[in-house]
Amino acid sequence: MAFESIADAARRLSEAGYFASPSVVTSVFLATRLEKPVLVEGPAGVGKTELALATARATGRTLVRLQCYEGLDESRALYEWEYAKQLLYTQVLRDRIGEAIRDAATLAEAVERIGESESAFFSERFLLPRPIMRAILAEEPVVLLVDEIDKADPEFEAFLLEVLADFAVTVPEIGTFRARQRPLVFLTSNAVRELSDALRRRCLYLYLDYPSPAQELEIVRARVPGIGEGLARRLVEAVQKLRQLDLKKVPSIAETVDWARALVLLGASELDVDTVSETLTLLLKHEGDARRAMERYSEWAR
C-alpha cells in the first residue's frame, strides 16, 4: 500500500520499527511517488539496509535483495539457465528429436531442423531468475535492495544504470522482459569506493549518520522494553562517547541494542566499571578497541 502522505510514511515506518528523521521520511515518500531509486550512503551499522527492510514492511511489499561483492557479474544479478533441467528434457525428448532429423539428407539439414526447435529448450521454463530479474518479473510491486553497491566493480555499476533506466532486461534467446510493476529501489553504500555521477544523478540521495542521543535512546526503549530508564540513558551516553574515540570499528546501532539486551538479561541496573568490563565485547569487536575504551570509561566513571 502506497504512502498517502509524509505523516503517513512516518507513522508506518515507525510501526515497522524504524525511527526515521524528517529528511529520511520525506525522501522515502518522494521515492514512492516519483518512482526514483534511493541511494543511501553512510558508515556501516547506521540502518541503511534496515531502511529498505522497514519500507518493505510498511508498504506490504516483498523485499528482493541483491548483495553486491567484488566480481559480481550480470548473470548472478539477472538470470542463469538451468542446464540440468534442459539436459533432462533433451534426454526425455531424444526419440522425438530423432524422428525430426531421420529423413534429413545432410548434416547441415539436420542441424537446421534442430535449430527450428531451439525455442523449446530456451524458454522461460528453463530460466532461473536472480534478484534483478525476480524484481522485474514480480506480479506485485516489490522493494529491490541493491546492498553495498560500492563493493561491486564499476562495470557492474554501468550495467545497473541501464537496468534502472527503463527496468527492462533482454534475454537473447527469448526476448525483452519489461517490469510488470516498477520496483522501489534502494541502493546502499559504505563509500568503499566513489560511485559514478551518472548513478547519483538517477537517484534520490540520503546520507545516514549515527543517531543523535535522543534518537538512539528512543531506539533502545523500543527494542529493549524491559530496560530501566536510568540504565538506558547511561548506556546511550556511553556509546555516544565511545564513537568519538579512534576505534578500529565504531559500534553500530544494532550492537547498542545487543548490549542493552544483554544488560537486561544479566539483571544490571547500573553501568558501573565492572559491568562494562564484563560485557564490552558485545559492543566492541577488537581487543585494542575494548582496551582503549575501558581506559577512557574508567576516567568518565570517576
C-alpha positions in Angstrom: 0.0 0.0 0.0 1.5 3.4 -1.1 2.1 6.1 1.5 -0.7 8.7 1.5 1.4 11.5 2.9 4.7 12.2 4.7 2.9 11.9 8.0 1.5 8.5 6.9 5.0 7.4 5.9 6.5 8.5 9.2 3.8 6.6 11.2 4.1 3.4 9.2 7.9 3.3 9.2 7.7 3.8 13.0 5.2 0.9 13.3 7.7 -1.1 11.2 10.3 -0.5 13.8 12.3 2.2 12.0 12.7 5.6 13.7 13.4 8.0 10.8 14.3 11.6 10.8 12.0 14.0 8.8 14.5 14.1 5.9 14.6 10.3 5.7 10.8 10.1 5.7 10.5 12.8 3.1 13.0 11.0 0.8 11.2 7.7 1.1 7.8 9.2 0.5 9.1 11.1 -2.6 10.8 7.9 -3.9 7.5 6.1 -3.9 5.7 8.9 -5.7 8.5 9.8 -8.2 9.4 6.2 -8.7 13.1 7.0 -8.4 15.8 4.9 -6.7 17.2 6.0 -3.4 20.9 5.9 -2.9 21.6 5.6 0.9 25.2 6.3 2.0 26.8 6.3 5.4 29.1 4.3 7.8 28.4 0.7 8.5 25.7 0.0 11.1 23.6 3.1 10.8 20.5 1.5 9.4 20.8 1.7 5.7 19.8 -1.8 4.9 17.2 -1.7 7.7 15.5 1.3 6.0 14.8 -0.8 2.9 13.5 -3.7 5.1 11.3 -1.3 7.1 9.9 0.3 3.9 9.0 -3.1 2.5 7.2 -4.0 5.8 5.5 -0.6 5.9 4.2 -0.8 2.3 3.4 -4.5 2.4 5.9 -5.2 -0.4 8.1 -8.3 -0.8 11.8 -7.5 -0.4 14.2 -8.7 -3.1 17.8 -8.4 -2.1 20.9 -8.3 -4.2 24.1 -8.5 -2.1 27.0 -6.9 -4.0 30.6 -8.1 -3.9 33.8 -7.8 -5.9 33.4 -9.8 -9.1 29.6 -9.8 -9.2 28.5 -10.1 -12.8 25.3 -9.8 -14.8 24.5 -13.5 -14.7 24.5 -13.5 -10.9 22.2 -10.5 -10.8 19.9 -11.3 -13.7 19.4 -14.9 -14.6 21.0 -18.2 -15.3 19.9 -21.1 -17.5 19.0 -24.4 -15.7 21.3 -26.5 -17.8 20.5 -29.7 -15.8 16.8 -29.2 -16.5 17.4 -28.6 -20.2 19.5 -31.8 -20.4 16.8 -33.8 -18.7 14.2 -32.5 -21.2 16.6 -33.3 -24.0 17.0 -36.9 -22.8 13.3 -37.3 -22.4 12.6 -36.0 -25.9 15.5 -37.6 -27.7 13.2 -40.0 -29.6 11.2 -37.0 -30.9 14.4 -35.3 -31.9 15.5 -38.5 -33.7 12.2 -38.5 -35.6 12.6 -34.9 -36.6 16.0 -35.4 -38.3 15.6 -39.0 -39.5 15.0 -38.2 -43.2 17.4 -35.2 -43.3 19.6 -35.6 -46.4 22.6 -33.8 -44.9 24.2 -33.0 -41.6 23.5 -29.3 -42.3 19.8 -30.0 -42.8 19.7 -32.0 -39.6 21.3 -29.1 -37.7 18.8 -26.7 -39.3 15.8 -28.8 -38.2 17.1 -29.0 -34.6 17.7 -25.2 -34.7 14.0 -24.7 -35.6 13.1 -26.4 -32.3 15.6 -24.4 -30.2 12.9 -22.2 -28.7 11.5 -25.3 -27.0 14.7 -25.6 -24.9 15.4 -21.9 -24.4 12.2 -20.7 -22.9 11.1 -19.1 -19.6 10.6 -22.5 -18.0 14.4 -23.0 -18.1 15.2 -19.6 -16.8 16.5 -19.3 -13.2 15.8 -15.7 -12.2 18.3 -13.9 -10.0 17.3 -10.8 -7.9 17.0 -8.1 -10.6 15.1 -10.4 -12.9 12.8 -11.5 -10.0 12.0 -7.9 -9.3 11.2 -7.3 -12.9 9.0 -10.4 -13.3 7.2 -9.8 -10.0 3.4 -9.7 -10.4 3.1 -7.3 -7.4 5.3 -4.3 -6.5 8.4 -5.2 -4.6 11.3 -3.4 -2.9 14.6 -4.1 -4.6 17.6 -3.7 -2.3 20.9 -3.5 -4.0 23.1 -3.8 -0.9 26.6 -2.4 -0.8 26.8 -1.3 -4.4 30.2 0.2 -3.7 31.7 -3.3 -3.3 30.8 -4.2 -6.9 33.0 -3.3 -9.8 32.4 -0.1 -11.9 31.5 -2.4 -14.9 28.6 -3.8 -12.9 27.5 -0.3 -11.8 27.4 0.7 -15.5 25.2 -2.3 -16.2 22.9 -1.4 -13.3 22.4 2.0 -14.8 21.0 0.5 -17.9 18.5 -1.6 -15.9 17.4 1.3 -13.8 16.8 3.5 -16.9 13.8 1.5 -18.0 13.6 -1.7 -15.9 13.8 -3.9 -18.9 16.1 -7.0 -19.5 16.8 -8.6 -22.8 17.4 -12.4 -22.9 18.9 -13.0 -26.3 17.3 -16.4 -26.7 13.8 -15.3 -25.7 13.3 -11.5 -26.0 12.8 -8.5 -23.7 11.2 -8.6 -20.3 9.8 -5.3 -19.0 8.9 -4.7 -15.4 5.3 -5.7 -14.7 5.3 -3.5 -11.7 8.0 -0.9 -11.2 10.0 -1.8 -8.1 11.0 0.7 -5.4 14.8 0.5 -5.4 17.2 1.2 -2.5 21.0 1.2 -3.2 23.2 1.2 -0.1 26.9 2.3 0.0 29.5 2.3 2.8 31.7 4.5 0.5 34.3 1.8 -0.1 34.8 3.4 -3.5 33.4 6.5 -5.1 30.2 5.9 -7.1 29.7 7.5 -10.5 28.0 10.8 -11.1 25.7 9.0 -13.5 24.4 6.7 -10.8 24.0 9.6 -8.3 22.1 11.6 -10.9 19.5 8.9 -11.3 18.8 8.6 -7.6 17.4 10.5 -4.7 20.3 10.8 -2.2 20.3 10.1 1.6 23.2 10.2 4.0 22.7 8.4 7.2 25.0 9.0 10.1 25.0 7.6 13.6 21.8 8.7 15.5 21.7 11.6 18.0 21.5 10.6 21.7 17.7 11.3 21.7 17.2 9.1 18.6 19.3 6.3 19.9 17.6 6.4 23.3 14.3 6.1 21.5 15.5 3.1 19.6 16.8 1.4 22.8 13.5 2.0 24.6 11.6 0.5 21.6 13.8 -2.5 21.0 14.5 -3.3 24.7 11.3 -2.7 26.5 12.5 -4.2 29.8 15.4 -1.8 30.3 15.3 0.8 33.1 15.2 4.5 32.1 18.4 5.3 34.0 20.4 2.4 32.6 19.2 3.2 29.1 20.3 6.8 29.4 23.7 5.8 30.8 24.2 3.2 28.1 23.4 5.5 25.2 25.6 8.2 26.7 28.5 5.7 26.9 28.0 4.6 23.3 27.9 8.1 22.1 31.2 8.9 23.8 32.8 5.7 22.6 32.0 6.6 19.0 34.2 9.7 19.4 37.3 7.6 20.1 39.7 6.5 17.4 38.3 2.9 17.1 39.0 0.3 14.5 35.3 -0.5 14.4 32.8 2.0 15.7 29.8 0.4 17.5 26.7 0.2 15.3 23.1 0.8 16.4 22.4 -3.0 16.4 25.4 -3.5 18.7 24.0 -0.8 21.1 20.7 -2.8 21.2 22.5 -6.1 21.7 24.4 -4.6 24.6 21.2 -3.2 26.2 19.5 -6.6 25.8 22.5 -8.4 27.4 22.5 -6.0 30.4 18.8 -6.6 31.0 19.3 -10.4 30.8 22.1 -10.1 33.4 19.9 -8.1 35.7 22.1 -5.0 35.5 20.7 -1.8 36.9 23.7 0.4 36.7 26.6 0.8 34.2 29.5 0.6 36.6 33.1 -0.2 35.6 32.8 -3.9 36.4 29.6 -4.4 34.4 31.1 -2.6 31.4 34.3 -4.6 31.6 32.4 -7.9 31.6 30.1 -7.0 28.7 32.0 -4.6 26.5 32.8 -7.3 23.9 29.2 -7.2 22.9 29.8 -3.6 21.7 33.4 -3.6 20.6 34.8 -6.4 18.4 38.5 -5.7 18.5 40.8 -6.2 21.6 42.6 -2.9 21.1 39.3 -1.0 20.9 38.0 -2.7 24.1 41.2 -1.8 25.9 41.2 1.8 24.8 37.5 2.1 25.7 38.0 0.7 29.2 40.8 3.2 29.8 38.6 6.1 28.9 35.5 4.7 30.6 37.4 4.4 33.9 38.1 8.2 33.5 34.5 9.0 32.7 33.1 7.0 35.6 35.2 8.8 38.2 
